[in-house]
């Protein structure tokens, strides 16, 4: 049974926490030591207005994982977007909101749900991961909250048409007779990440 959407208020510590952070870059990181080698998404956040989060990321890299609570939702007035609300407990208490466009950044959300984790890195001047792979980052464990089932219905609608058009014509011809054209690119991408 699908959980019924409900309105939830969460406590914020200052007004900056109420605004979603801008995602300025993303990547996939796969190492033997973390997640058994499966790719875990990295989001690079513009922390120009959030020095508290930048400092937390710098300090948190020396602490064990598991000091973060998370929840998925939709922010009021944000159509076509899904939000990941991260509540940090240690070394300081703060909230970070990451907002993803379902069509443009839906693959990142899908990877987060598949990997059950997310790397978070801060940046001020638009740096990319490739330019500074040793920059401080946090690995946040994103447990199964029941959102994955809801996400499957939400993501397949807007994303499958866009993904299907980007795949090669040869791949499309191969699977047209199966009647599964709308699921193939997404399922293929998920197998890569598993």
Residue pairs with C-beta under 8 A, 6 or more apart in sequence:
2 149
2 150
3 146
3 150
5 74
8 71
8 73
10 71
10 85
10 87
10 95
11 95
12 18
12 95
13 93
13 94
13 95
16 49
16 50
16 52
17 94
17 95
17 96
17 97
18 97
19 49
19 97
20 75
20 83
20 97
20 98
20 99
21 45
21 46
21 47
21 50
21 53
21 96
21 97
21 98
21 99
22 45
22 46
23 43
23 44
23 45
23 46
23 98
23 99
23 100
23 105
24 44
24 45
24 46
24 123
24 126
25 43
25 44
25 123
25 126
25 127
25 128
25 129
26 41
26 42
26 43
26 44
26 105
26 108
27 41
27 42
27 44
27 128
27 129
27 130
28 39
28 40
28 41
28 42
28 111
28 193
29 39
29 40
29 41
29 42
29 119
29 129
30 37
30 38
30 39
30 40
31 37
34 40
34 117
34 139
35 115
35 117
38 115
38 193
38 194
39 111
39 115
39 192
39 193
40 111
40 115
40 117
40 118
40 119
40 139
41 108
41 111
41 112
41 115
41 118
41 119
42 118
42 119
42 120
42 121
42 129
42 137
43 98
43 108
43 118
43 119
43 120
43 121
44 121
44 122
44 123
44 127
44 128
44 129
45 53
45 96
45 98
45 120
45 121
45 122
45 123
46 123
46 124
46 126
47 53
47 54
47 57
47 122
47 123
47 124
48 124
50 96
50 122
52 92
52 94
53 94
53 96
53 122
54 122
54 124
56 88
56 91
56 92
56 94
56 138
57 120
57 121
57 122
57 136
57 137
57 138
58 136
59 91
60 67
60 88
60 90
60 91
60 138
61 136
61 137
61 138
63 90
63 91
65 139
65 140
65 141
66 141
67 88
67 89
67 90
68 86
68 87
68 88
68 89
68 138
68 140
68 141
69 86
69 87
69 89
70 84
70 85
70 86
70 87
70 140
70 142
70 143
70 145
71 84
71 85
71 87
71 145
72 82
72 83
72 84
72 85
72 145
72 147
72 151
73 82
73 83
73 85
74 81
74 82
74 83
75 81
75 83
75 97
75 99
78 99
80 101
80 102
80 103
80 158
81 99
81 100
81 101
81 102
82 99
82 100
82 102
82 109
82 151
82 154
83 97
83 98
83 99
83 100
84 97
84 98
84 99
84 100
84 109
84 112
84 118
84 142
85 95
85 96
85 97
86 95
86 96
86 97
86 98
86 120
86 140
87 93
87 94
87 95
88 94
88 95
88 96
96 120
100 106
100 108
100 109
102 109
102 154
102 155
102 158
102 159
103 158
103 159
103 162
106 155
106 158
106 159
107 159
107 189
109 151
109 155
110 151
110 155
110 186
110 189
110 190
110 193
111 193
112 118
112 142
113 142
113 147
113 148
113 151
114 190
114 193
114 194
115 142
115 193
116 141
116 142
116 143
116 144
117 139
117 140
117 141
117 142
118 139
118 140
118 142
119 137
119 138
119 139
119 140
120 137
120 138
120 140
121 129
121 135
121 136
121 137
121 138
122 136
123 135
127 135
129 135
155 186
156 182
156 183
156 186
159 186
160 182
160 183
160 185
160 186
161 182
163 185
163 186
163 189
164 172
164 181
164 182
164 184
164 185
166 185
167 184
167 185
171 184
172 181
175 181
175 184
